[in-house]
Amino acid sequence: MSKKLTSIIKKFKKYAEITEIGGIARRYFIINAFDGALTTLGIIFGFFLAHLNDFHVIVITVLAGALAMGISGVWGAYLAERAERLRKIKELERTLKTDLSQSEIVRASKFATIFLAIIDGISPVLASIIGISPFLFFLESSSEIFNMLFYSSIGINLSMLFLLGIFLGKISQENIFKMGFEVVLMGIVVVLILLLINLI
């Protein structure tokens, strides 16, 4: 490992420790990955109920939604984090009666703002891409394999929700499988509501 890379890693760890971003990053990742998986599940199931088996349309629709969530996440998290951290720095400056603009605290705060914004934006995009991955391997639409790809995609999205639930269970030190099934239940609720709407 080069000295430059080692220095970057040390600085990353130092700034992460100063700003205590570990828990915040986990929350951002879980919440937005959950949004990405659940949104993808809803779109895929909606296309299935509408008997639309154009793979290109499905992939473009999901990716467009994921891109919108990603950009919204990056921009929204950046503005929110920046505002919150600037407020804390100004409060600290008033308390200490000193200018902190050139301090490590400010540099660490800027790092945390950008890092958390990236986490917030990437997580739903990543979840959506994984969720439609079966469709990405087929360039041509085919009604014969659509059902297989549909069920594969539904299974992947539900599995992602289950894994996110397990992750939450580990963080909260609760029963990981119970938490996993509780999160999957939300996906099942989405499917049931769409089925109900389709029957009306």
C-alpha positions as CSV (number, residue, x, y, z in Angstrom):
1,M,0.0,0.0,0.0
2,S,1.4,3.4,-1.0
3,K,2.2,6.1,1.5
4,K,-0.3,8.4,-0.2
5,L,-3.1,5.8,0.1
6,T,-2.2,5.1,3.7
7,S,-2.4,8.8,4.5
8,I,-5.8,9.1,2.8
9,I,-7.2,6.2,4.8
10,K,-5.8,7.6,8.1
11,K,-7.4,11.0,7.3
12,F,-10.7,9.3,6.4
13,K,-10.7,7.4,9.8
14,K,-9.7,10.6,11.6
15,Y,-12.5,12.7,10.0
16,A,-15.0,9.9,10.5
17,E,-14.2,9.7,14.2
18,I,-14.3,13.5,14.6
19,T,-17.7,13.8,12.9
20,E,-19.1,10.4,14.2
21,I,-20.6,9.6,10.8
22,G,-20.7,5.8,11.3
23,G,-24.3,5.6,12.6
24,I,-25.6,8.3,10.3
25,A,-24.1,6.6,7.2
26,R,-25.7,3.3,8.2
27,R,-29.1,4.9,8.6
28,Y,-28.8,6.7,5.2
29,F,-27.7,3.5,3.5
30,I,-30.5,1.3,4.9
31,I,-33.3,3.9,4.5
32,N,-32.4,4.7,0.9
33,A,-31.6,1.1,-0.1
34,F,-34.9,0.2,1.3
35,D,-36.6,2.9,-0.8
36,G,-34.7,1.6,-3.9
37,A,-35.7,-2.0,-3.4
38,L,-39.3,-1.2,-2.6
39,T,-39.7,1.2,-5.5
40,T,-38.2,-1.3,-7.9
41,L,-40.5,-4.1,-6.5
42,G,-43.5,-1.8,-7.1
43,I,-42.5,-0.9,-10.7
44,I,-41.7,-4.5,-11.7
45,F,-45.0,-5.8,-10.3
46,G,-46.9,-3.0,-11.9
47,F,-45.5,-3.9,-15.3
48,F,-46.4,-7.5,-14.7
49,L,-50.0,-6.7,-13.8
50,A,-50.2,-4.5,-16.9
51,H,-48.9,-7.4,-19.1
52,L,-46.1,-5.2,-20.4
53,N,-43.1,-7.4,-21.2
54,D,-40.8,-4.9,-23.0
55,F,-37.5,-5.4,-21.1
56,H,-36.2,-2.1,-22.4
57,V,-39.1,-0.1,-21.0
58,I,-38.9,-1.9,-17.7
59,V,-35.1,-1.3,-17.3
60,I,-35.3,2.4,-18.4
61,T,-38.3,3.1,-16.1
62,V,-36.6,1.6,-13.0
63,L,-33.2,3.2,-13.8
64,A,-34.9,6.6,-14.4
65,G,-36.6,6.3,-11.0
66,A,-33.4,5.2,-9.4
67,L,-31.5,8.1,-10.9
68,A,-34.1,10.6,-9.7
69,M,-33.9,9.1,-6.2
70,G,-30.1,9.2,-6.3
71,I,-29.8,12.8,-7.4
72,S,-32.5,13.8,-4.9
73,G,-30.7,11.9,-2.2
74,V,-27.3,13.4,-2.9
75,W,-28.6,17.0,-3.2
76,G,-31.0,16.7,-0.3
77,A,-28.6,15.1,2.1
78,Y,-25.8,17.5,1.1
79,L,-27.9,20.6,1.8
80,A,-29.4,19.1,5.1
81,E,-26.0,17.9,6.4
82,R,-24.2,21.1,5.4
83,A,-26.8,23.3,7.1
84,E,-26.8,21.2,10.3
85,R,-23.0,21.0,10.6
86,L,-22.6,24.7,9.8
87,R,-25.0,25.5,12.6
88,K,-23.0,23.3,15.1
89,I,-19.7,24.9,14.0
90,K,-21.1,28.4,14.4
91,E,-22.4,27.5,17.9
92,L,-19.0,26.1,18.8
93,E,-17.3,29.3,17.5
94,R,-19.6,31.4,19.7
95,T,-18.8,29.2,22.7
96,L,-15.0,29.2,22.1
97,K,-15.0,32.8,20.8
98,T,-12.7,31.8,18.0
99,D,-12.6,31.4,14.2
100,L,-12.7,27.7,13.2
101,S,-12.7,28.2,9.4
102,Q,-9.2,26.8,9.0
103,S,-9.5,24.0,11.6
104,E,-9.6,20.2,11.3
105,I,-13.1,20.3,12.6
106,V,-14.3,22.3,9.6
107,R,-12.4,20.1,7.2
108,A,-13.8,17.0,8.8
109,S,-17.3,18.5,8.7
110,K,-17.0,19.2,4.9
111,F,-15.8,15.6,4.4
112,A,-18.7,14.2,6.4
113,T,-21.2,16.3,4.4
114,I,-19.9,15.0,1.0
115,F,-19.5,11.4,2.2
116,L,-23.0,11.2,3.6
117,A,-24.5,12.8,0.5
118,I,-22.8,10.2,-1.7
119,I,-24.0,7.3,0.6
120,D,-27.5,8.7,0.5
121,G,-27.5,8.9,-3.3
122,I,-25.7,5.7,-4.2
123,S,-27.7,3.3,-2.0
124,P,-31.1,3.5,-3.8
125,V,-29.4,3.4,-7.3
126,L,-27.4,0.3,-6.2
127,A,-30.5,-1.4,-4.8
128,S,-32.5,-0.7,-8.0
129,I,-29.8,-2.0,-10.3
130,I,-29.5,-5.2,-8.2
131,G,-33.3,-5.5,-8.2
132,I,-33.6,-5.4,-12.0
133,S,-30.4,-7.4,-12.7
134,P,-32.2,-10.4,-14.3
135,F,-33.5,-8.1,-17.0
136,L,-30.1,-6.6,-17.7
137,F,-28.8,-9.9,-19.2
138,F,-31.4,-10.0,-22.0
139,L,-31.4,-7.3,-24.7
140,E,-34.4,-8.7,-26.5
141,S,-37.9,-9.0,-25.1
142,S,-39.4,-12.4,-25.0
143,S,-42.8,-13.4,-23.5
144,E,-41.4,-16.9,-22.9
145,I,-38.8,-15.8,-20.4
146,F,-40.6,-12.8,-19.0
147,N,-42.3,-14.7,-16.2
148,M,-39.0,-16.3,-15.2
149,L,-37.2,-12.9,-15.1
150,F,-40.2,-11.3,-13.3
151,Y,-40.1,-13.9,-10.5
152,S,-36.3,-13.7,-10.3
153,S,-36.5,-9.9,-9.9
154,I,-39.3,-10.1,-7.3
155,G,-37.3,-12.7,-5.4
156,I,-34.1,-10.6,-5.5
157,N,-36.0,-7.5,-4.2
158,L,-37.6,-9.4,-1.4
159,S,-34.3,-10.9,-0.5
160,M,-32.7,-7.4,-0.4
161,L,-35.5,-6.3,2.0
162,F,-34.9,-9.4,4.1
163,L,-31.1,-8.7,4.3
164,L,-31.7,-5.1,5.2
165,G,-34.0,-6.3,8.0
166,I,-31.3,-8.6,9.2
167,F,-28.8,-5.7,9.2
168,L,-31.3,-3.6,11.3
169,G,-31.7,-6.5,13.7
170,K,-28.0,-6.8,14.2
171,I,-27.7,-3.0,14.8
172,S,-30.6,-3.0,17.3
173,Q,-29.5,-6.4,18.8
174,E,-33.0,-7.8,18.2
175,N,-34.0,-11.1,16.6
176,I,-32.5,-10.8,13.1
177,F,-34.9,-13.1,11.4
178,K,-37.9,-11.5,13.0
179,M,-36.7,-8.1,11.8
180,G,-36.0,-9.5,8.4
181,F,-39.5,-10.9,8.0
182,E,-41.0,-7.6,9.3
183,V,-39.2,-5.7,6.5
184,V,-40.2,-8.2,3.9
185,L,-43.8,-7.8,5.0
186,M,-43.7,-4.2,3.8
187,G,-42.8,-5.5,0.3
188,I,-45.6,-8.0,0.5
189,V,-48.0,-5.2,1.5
190,V,-47.0,-3.3,-1.7
191,V,-47.7,-6.3,-3.8
192,L,-51.1,-6.9,-2.2
193,I,-52.1,-3.3,-2.7
194,L,-51.1,-3.4,-6.3
195,L,-53.1,-6.6,-6.7
196,L,-56.1,-5.0,-5.1
197,I,-55.8,-1.9,-7.4
198,N,-55.6,-4.2,-10.4
199,L,-58.9,-5.9,-9.4
200,I,-60.8,-2.6,-9.0
